[in-house]
Amino acid sequence: MIDALSSDRLIGYIPILLPLLIALSGWLTLRLAQWASVWPRRFIGLPPYLGWQGYLFSHLELYVTHWSRGLLEKLGTLDQIFEHVGPEKIISHQLSRLRPQVDSFIDEVMTSRNQVLWENLPILVKNRFYARAHRMLPRIIDDIVEDLGDSLRRIVTYPQLLYFAEQDAPGTLVRFYDLLTRRAFERLARFCALAGFLGGLAQCVAGWLLKTSDPLFWTLTGASIGVGFFWLAQRRASTPVVPTVFGPFTLRSTLNRLRPRMNRELAEFLSQTVLSPRNIARTLVLGGRARHAHIIIKKRIAPLVEELDVRTFAQLTVGPIGYVNLKQSMADKLAESFLDPFEDERFNQERAKALAEFLHHRIENLPDQLFYQQMKWTLEPLAILGTCAGIALGAAAGGLQWLLLYF
């Protein structure tokens, strides 16, 4: 073992070690760019300029806008997404979950408004109210779901869906970013390693022909090769723009090769998180424009207490203002209860499968250039960092080459 590691034996490995050092610098250049895009999550250093924060987190709003306009909106409008989630399935699921709770739901609202009166009310009057609620619930839920579906594009936006998905499951946006870039970064890092190895071989041949022992030659040539890594990676991601056939071989861009697997994973991810029934419902009822959703719910639930005898009874007991508050309370309670069925994981998974097929078909028809744009939003802002890293790593690799050769 000691003999195998002797200096005489190591000299024999130098022809391989020299280009491998440049290859390592190429791989590290892309990896550093990848890591710098997501690490650290919070700013480290002296703000605002002396330090670093992962580019994704420091420009999260910009990425959300890019993803919404450049990708999600290409998949279809939100009302189209809602249609493929299945309004009729939502209605039947809502009814199955809310129907057993109607009586306690009414009791809770009425008790909160006038507990003594409601508890002393004749059971006959209570039963009339319960029966009316049970009879009207299917129509109310049907109208609410239909109206919310028709108004979805006006009430909800893709950026809101992204933010609510992140709020519901922290790390969702990082996973989204990871799906769009991780495999491309891995392929490009391997490509840069191969390009670095070939560049290192050319560098060694040039050094042998020039018979130079000047450390400046090895350092500068290493740095020069390092300059090209980031540029090569950006070009390789999208070149050729369309697959090109050369006899039995087909030349494809990195993203084109990755698309089949990426398409399926992206469709499943979106259907289970950003575009899931739960996330759409949460954004509708709790989002920045939730007031519109509450107005729809309030309008559709009004007939419950608009029947002549019930309305007269309510106004006589709780007064006109109390009657208005009663309707508001019932609308608020129904809006709150409207979300409960969407917490059913089994229902969400079932609808996610149906939606994933639609999304997968739409994603397959998107051009490679659109996905390359996702990489550009990452690579271009990191170009200065990547270039500096390539120069530094290439120069360091060149310095190590000189040390291996002459020490």
N, C-alpha and C positions, 0 to 999 in steps of 0.2 A: 504493500500500500504506500509506504513512504517513497519507494523507488518510483511508483507511478506518478507521484506528485512532485518529483524532483524537477529542478529548473530545466534540465536537458529534455525531459519528456514534455514539459509545458511548451517549450519552443516549437515543438511539432504541431501544437494546436493553434498557434498564432494566426496562420492564414484563415482559419475559420472564425477565431475569436474577433478579429478586426471588423469584418462586415457584420458580425452578430451584435457588436456594440452599437453600430449605427441602426441596425434593425430594432434593437431595444429602444433607442431614442425615438424612433418613429412610432412605435407602439405606445410609448409613454406620452408622447405629444397629444395623441388623440384621447388617451385615457384622462389626462389632466384636464383637457377641455370638457370631457364628459362629467368628471367629478366637480369641476368648477361651476357647472351649470346648476347643480342641485345641492352643493355643500359649500359653506354651512347654511343651515336654515335661517339663522339669525345673524345679523351683522357682527363680525369680529374685528376689533381694531378701534381706531379713533374716528368716529363719524365727523363729517360726511364722506371724506375722501380717503383717509388713511386706514385701509382695511378692506375686507371683502365679505360679500354675502352672495350665496348662490344666485346666479342670474335669474333663474326661474322665480325665486321668491322676491327678489328686488324689483322684478317687473311682472308680477303676477297678473295685474290688471291688464297689461298689454297682451300677455299670453291668452287670457280668457277671451279678450276681444278677437284675437287672431283665430283661436279655435272655434269661436262662435260663427264668425263671418266666413272664415276660410274653409271650414270643414263641416260643422254641424248644420249650417243653413243649406249646404249642398245636399244633405240627406233628405230634405223635405221640410215643409212648414210644420209647425207644432200641431196644427189640427190634423194633418196627415199622420203624424206620429200617434196622436190620440186615437185616431180611427183604427190603427193597427194594434194599439193596446187592447181595444175592444170595449166600447162603451156599454154594449149589452151585457158583457161579462162583469163589468164594474157594477152595473145596476143590480144584477142578480146577486152578486156578492155582498153589496151594500144591504140589500133587503134581508138576506139570510143572517147577517150579523146584527142589523139594527132592529128588526122586528121583535126579537125577544126582549129588547131593552126599552121598548116604547113606553110601557106603563111606568117603569121606574124613572125614565127620562122626564115624563110629564110630572110625576110626583116631585121630583127634585126641583123643577122650575117653579111649580106652583107653591111648594112649601117655602122656597126661598123668598117668594113675594108676599105670601100671607099664610103662614104656617097654621095659625089657629083656625082661620076660616076653612082652609082646605081639609084639615083633619076632621072638622065637624060637619063637613058637607055630606049630604045624603049619598049613599053608595050608588043610588040610581043615577044621579047627576054625574058622578065620577065615571060610572060605566059608560054613559053616553059619550063622554069626552074620550075615553079610551077607545071605544068602538069606532068613533069617527076617525081617530088618529090611525088606527090599524087599517081602516078602509081606504084612507087617503094616502097612506105612506108610499105605496108603489107608484102612484102618479106623481107625488112630490119628488121622490128620488129620481124617477125617469126625467122629469122636467129639469131638475137641478143639473143632472149629468149632461143632458142635451144642451142646456144653456151654457154651462161651463165649457163644454167642448167647442161650441160655436164662438165663444168669447176668448178662447185660450190664447190665440195669437195676440189679442189686445191686452191680456192680463199678465201673461208670462213671457219672458224672453230667455234665450239660451244662456246668456251670462248669469241670470238668476238661477237657472237650473244647475249650472256648474258650481256656483257659490253654495247653494243649498245642499248639493251632494257632498261638498267638502265639509260643510257644517255637520251633516248627518254622520259622515264617516271620514274623519280627518286622514289626510293622505290620499284622497281620491284624485286630486289634481296631479299629484306626483306620479301616481299610477298611470294616469292618462298620458302624461308627458313621457313616462317610461315606455309605454306601449308604442308611442309614435317614434321614439328615437333609440331605444336601447339596442335593438338588434342591428340597426344601421351603424351605430357607433362601434359595436363589436366587429362587424365586417370591415368597416373602414380602418379600425385599428390594426386588424390582421393585414389588410392591404398595405397600410403604411409600413408595417414591419417587413413585408416582402419587398416593397420599394426601397426601404432603407438597406436591406441586405444586398440588393442589386447595386444600389448606389455605393455601398461600402466596398463591394468587389471592384467597381470601377475606380474608386478612390485608391484602393490597394494597387491596382494595375498601374495607375498613373504615378503613384509613389515609387513603384518598382522601376518603371521606365525612366523616371527622373532621377532615380537613385538619391533621393533626398532624405536627410535626417533632421530637417528643420522642423521644430515643433509647431512653428507658425503654419506650415503647410497643412499638417494634420488637423490642427484646430480650426483653421479657416475653411478647409474643405468639409469638415464635419458640420460646421455651422451653416455652410452654404447648402448642404444637403438638407439640413434641418429646416431651412426656410421653406422648402418646397412641400413639406409634409401636409400642412394645413390646406394649401392650394390643391394638392393632389386629391385630398379627401373630398373636398367640395366638388371637384370635377367628377370624381369617380362615382359619387352618389347618384348623379343624374346622367351619366354618359354610358352608352348612347341613349338619346332621348327615347327612341323606340327600339325594340329588339332587332338586331341585325344578324342575318343568316350568312355564314361563311361555310359553304359546303355542309358537312355534317355537324358543324358547330353553330351555336347561336350566342351572340354576344349581347349580354343584358346589363343594364345598370344595377347597382347594388339594391336600390329600392324596388326595382321590378322583380328581382329574385325573392325579395322578402315579402312581397305583397300578399300571396295566397294565405300564409299563416297570419300575417298582420291583420288582414281583412276579417278573418273569423274571430280572432281574439278581440279586436276592436268592437265588432258588432255585439259580442257577448258582454263585454265590459259596459258599453253604453246602455244596453237594455237592462242591465242589473243595477246600474248606479244612476247616471245622469238622467236617463230617459225612463227610469222605472216608474210604475204607477205610484209608488209611495213618494218618490221625489217630486213628481208632477203635482200630486195632491197637496203635499206640504208647501210647495211654492205657490200654488193657487190660493190656499187658505191663509198662509202665513207670510207671503212675500210682500214686496213693497207696494203692490197694487191689490192687496188682499181685500181692500174696501169694496172693489167691484164684485168680487166673489161673494162677499157677505151680503151685498145688495141683492144679488141673484137669489141667494138662499133665503133671505128675508122675504122677498117677493113671493117665492114659491111656497113658503111655509105659512104665509098669512091666511090662506083659506082655512087652516086648522082652527083658528079662533075667530073667523069671520062669520060663521053660521049664526043666524039671528039669535037663538036662545043662548048660545054660549057667549056671544059678544055682549048681549044685554046683561047677562049674569056677571060677566067679568067687569063691565063698566060700573054696575051697581055695587059691586063688592070692593073693588080696588080703585075705582074712580077712572076718569078718562086718561089722566097721566099714567096711572098705574097700569092701565090697559095697554098703553103704548109701550111701557117698560116691559110688560109681560111678553108682548110680541117680540121685542128686541131680545129678551132673555132666551126665548125659545129659538130664535134664529141663531143666536150665539152658541147655544147648547147644541143645536143641530150641526152647525159648522164645526164645532169641536168634535162631535161624535162622528162627523163625516170622515174624519181622518183615521179613526180607530180601525175600520176594516182594512185599510191600506197597510197596517202594521203586520198583517198576516204574511209571514215569509213564504208560505206555500203558495198563496195567491200571487205574490210578486214573482216568484220563480216560474210559475205556470205562464203568466203573461209575458215574462221576459223571453221565454223560448219562442213564443209566437212573434214578438217584436224583433228578436235577433235575426230571424230569417229575412224579414223585410229589410232591416238595416244592412245585412250582409249583401243582399242583392244590390242595394244602392251604393254601398262602398265599393263593390267590385267594378262598378261602372265609372268610378271616379278616375281621372287620369293620374299617372305617376307624378306628373309635375306638381299636382296639388300636395302630394305627400312630401315631395322634395322641398316644398315651401316650408313645411314644418321643420325640416332640418336646417334650412337657411336661417330661420328665425333664431335658431340656437347657434349655428356655426358663425354667421356673420358678426354678431355682437362680440363673440369670443375670438375673433380673428387676430386682434392685437395680442391678447394673452397667448393664443396658440402659436403665433409667430415667434413671440419672445421665448416661449417655452421650447419651441423647436430649435431656435438658435442656441439657447443655453444648453439644451441636452445634446445637440449635435456637436457643439464645441467641447463639452465635457467628454463625450464619447471619443472625439478626435484626440483630446489630451491623453485619455487612457490608452488609445491605440499607440501613441508615441511612447508612452511609458512601457508598454508591453514589448515594443520593438527594441528599445534602446536601453532598458534598465534590467 
